[in-house]
Amino acid sequence: MDQRQRPYRSVLYIPASRERALEKARTLPVDAIIFDLEDAVSADEKDAARETLKSALAQGGYGNRFRIVRINGLDTPWGRADAEAVREMGADVVLVPKVGSATDVDAVAAITGDLPIWAMMETPRGMLNAAQIAAHPLMAGFVMGTNDLAKELQTNFRPDREPLLTSLGLCLLAAKAEGLIIVDGVYNAFKDVDGLAVECQQGRDMGFDGKTLIHPAQVEVANTAFAPSDGDIDLARRQIAAFDEVHAQGQGVAVVDGKIVENLHVATAREILAKAEAIQVMQAES
C-alpha cells in the first residue's frame, strides 16, 4: 500500500530495548509503530537496543503495520550508529528527533540514503522552519512532539491545548502544503479514556492523520476517532450519488440534507470512502 494512502490512525511508541513489547506489538491493531531508540531507551541500553531492534525487524511478523524507527540525534554518541543501522533494518521510514531545519534532514539523509524521513517537530526552531523542513525531497511525515515542545515553550498543559495551537497549526499548514503525513502528539494520561477521546477529536478536526500513543490501551480510541464513522460514509455516498445525478443533467450543484454539494465536497467524499476502504484492507490483512 502506498505510504500516503494507508491509514495512520494509531501510531504506537515501542521501546526498542524491550523484547516483550516488541513481541506484543506484532499482535496489536495499530496502523503504525514507532520503534524508539531515543527517549524510551536509557543511555546504558542504547547499543544493545539497536541490536535487539535489528533482530526483531529481521524476524518480521509485523504484517502491514507501518514501521518507523526513531533514532537518536546525530549530536549524541549513538545517533550515527543508529542512522547507519536503520538503513539496513528494512524500516519504512527513519524518524529524526528535534528537527530544526532542512540542514538537519540533510545530515541524516547523507547516512540513510534514499530511505524516506519523518521529522519530530518539537522545538521552537522547528516550528519556525516547518515549511522548509516539509519541502525537503526525502521528507514524508511529521510527528508532533508536544511534550518537548511544551517544555521548550514553557507553556502550561490545558485540556484545550490553546498554548500549542499556533505550533500545531504551523506544522499542519507545512505538512498539508507538501502532501506529508502528520500525526498528533501523545496524550500522557493513558488511563484517561475520555480525555484521550476529546484530544483525538480535536486533532481529527484540525486535520491530523492520526495520533501517537504511549500505551496499547489507547489504540481503540484513536482508531475510532480517526476513522470515518458510519454516518460519514453514508453521507459521502449520498453526496457522490446526488452530484453524479445532477451532473448527468448538465448541472453543477446538488443538494443533500438541505446543504449544497459541489465539486470540492465530492472530492472530500471520495477521500472519505478511500480511507474507509484502506482501513478495511488493513484489517483484512492483519
N, C-alpha and C positions, 0 to 999 in steps of 0.2 A: 504494500500500500504506500502511495506517495506520502512523504512526510507532511506535506501541507494539507492533505485531505483526510488524514486519520484523526481520531478524537484524542484530546489531551485533557479530559475532564479531571482525572485524578493523577497526580504526579507525586509519588511517594519517595521520600528520602529513606535510604537504607545505608547504615554504616558498613563500609566495605570490610571492616575488621571482624564483623560478627557472622560467623558461618551459619548459625541457626537462622538469623534474619535473612541472609542471602538465600537459604533454602526455602524458607516460608514465602518469600517474595514470588517464587515460581507458581504459587497457588492462589495468590491474591487477585481479585478482579479489578486491578488497576490498569489504566491506559499506558502509563509510563513509570519508569523507576529511575531515580537519581541515585546511582551507586556513589556514595560520598567518601572521598579520600581526604576531605578537608576538615570542616568543623566537627564532624561526628567521630573523628579518629584522634586519639591522643598522640602527642609527639613521639613517644617511645614505641608506638604501634604503626607508625606511618609506613615504614618499609615492608613490614610483614603484611599489612593490609593490602598493599599494592599487589603482592604475590597471591594473597587469598582471593582477591577480586579477579585477577588474571585467570586463576584456576576455575573459579565459578563460571565466568563467562565462556571459557573454553568448554566446560562441561555442558553448557546450554540449559535448555529446559524452561526458558523464559517466554517461549511462544511468541506471540505477536506484540508483546509489551515493548514499548519504545525504550531503548537502553541508553541512558545518559550517564556519563562518568564525570563527576566533578573533581577536578584536580586541585592541588594546592597552587597558590600563586607562584609565578616564576621568581618572585623576590624572597621565597622561602627556600630552605635547604632541600625540600622534596619536590618542588614544582617541576624542574626539568626532567627528573626521572619519571614523574607521573606522566608528563606530556609524551615522553618517549615511549612509555609502556602503553598508554591508551591508544596510540597509533596502531598497535598490533593486537588490541583486545577484541576487535570486532564490535565495538560500540557503534551506536547510530550517530552520536554526536559527543563532543567534548564540551563540558560546561566550565567556563573560566570565572573564577571569583573576582569580585571587586574591579570589574572592568571600568576604567575611567576615560578611555579614549580608543580610537581606532588603532593607535600605536600598540596598545596592549594586545589587541587582537592579532596584529601583525607578528608580534613576538611569539605568540603561541603557534600561529599558523606556520611559522618558519620551522617548527619542530614537528607538528602533527600533519603537515602536508595538506591534502585535499579533504581531510575529514571535516564535515560541517561543524560549526562552532555555535554554541549558545553562550550568552553572557549573563552573569549575575549582575543585576542592576541594583546596587545597594550603597552607593556613595553620592554625595552632592555633585562631585565632578562628573560622575556617570550620568546623572540627571541632566546636567547642562550640555553634555556631549551625546545625548541619546540618539540624535539624528545621524551623526557621523558614524557612530557605532553600528546602528542599524543598517547603514548603507554599505558596510564592508562586504565584499563579494562572497565571503565564506560564512557570513552571519546568517543563522537560520532561526534563532529564537531568543527571547528574553525571559529570564526568571526574576521576579521581583524579590529582593532580599529585604523584606520590610523590617525585620528585627535590627539588622545592621544599619539600615537607613534611618530608622527612628533614633538609634543611638547617636549616629553622626549629626543628625539634625537637632538633637536634644529636645525632641518632642515628647509629649505625654501620650500614652495609649488611650484611645477613646473608641467606644463601640462604633461610632460613625466614621472613624479614621480621617476626620477632617484635616488634621495636620499633615497627612500624607497625600491628600488628593491631588495637589499640584504635581508632585513627583510621579504618582501613578499615571496621571493624565499625560505628562510629557512622554513617558515611555510608551504608553498606548498609541499616541499620535505617531511616534517614530516607528514603532513596530507595524502599525497598520499601513503607513506610507510605503513601507518596503515589503509588505506581504509576509512578515515574520509571524511565527507562533509567539504568543505572550501568555505566561501563566502567573497568576497572582501569588502573593506571599503566603506564609504559613499562618495558621491560627493556633496560638500557643496552648490554649486551654483545651486539650484534646478530649476531655470528658464532657465538655460543654457542647452538646449536640445542637441545641437551639441557637447558641451564639455562632457556631460554625455555619449553620444554615443561613443565618442573616448575612454573614460576611460573604458567603458564597454567592448569595443572590445579588449583593451589591457588586461583587466582581463580575458576575454574569451580565448585570445591567450595564456596567461600564464598558464591556466588550472583551474581557479576558476570555481566553480559550479554556481555562481550567484553573485548578488551584494546587499549589504544592502542599503536601501533607506530611505530618510527623508521626502519625500512628495509623495502623490499619483500621482502627475503629472509625476513622474519619472518611474512609473511602466511599461508603454508600451515600453519605450526604453529598459529597462532591459530585459523584457520578449522577445523582438525581438532579442536582442544581444546574449542571452544565449540559444536560441532555435536553433535547426538545421534549416537551410534555405531549401527552396525547392530544390536548387541546391545540397546542402549537401545530402539530402535524395535520390535524383535521382542518384547521383554518388555512394552512398552507395549500392543502389540496383543493379546497374550495376556491381560494383566490386564483390559483392557476386555471382551474376549470372555468371560472367565470370570465377571466380575462381572455382565455382562448376562444370562448364563445363570442364575445363582443368583437374580438379581433377578426374572427372569421366573417363578421358582418361589416367589416371596414371601420370599426370604431376603435378608439384607443384607451378608453376608460371604462372600468367595470365598477360595480358596487356590491360589496359583501358586508352583511351585518350593518348596513347603513353607513359604511365607510368606503371612500374612493379607493380603487385598486388600479395602480399604474404600473409601468414597466419596472420601476425600482422596487415596488412591493412584490412583484412576481419574481424578480431576481433573488430577493431575500427569502421568499417562499421556497424556491428551488434549492437554496443553500440549506435551509432547514431540513428538507427532505433528504438531501445528500448526506447531511450529518447524521440523521437518524439511520440511514442505510449503512453508513460506515460503522456506526456503533453496533448495529445488528451483525454485520460481518465479523467484527472483532469478537463479539460474544460467541458467535457460532464456531469460530476458530479456536477459542480458548479451551 
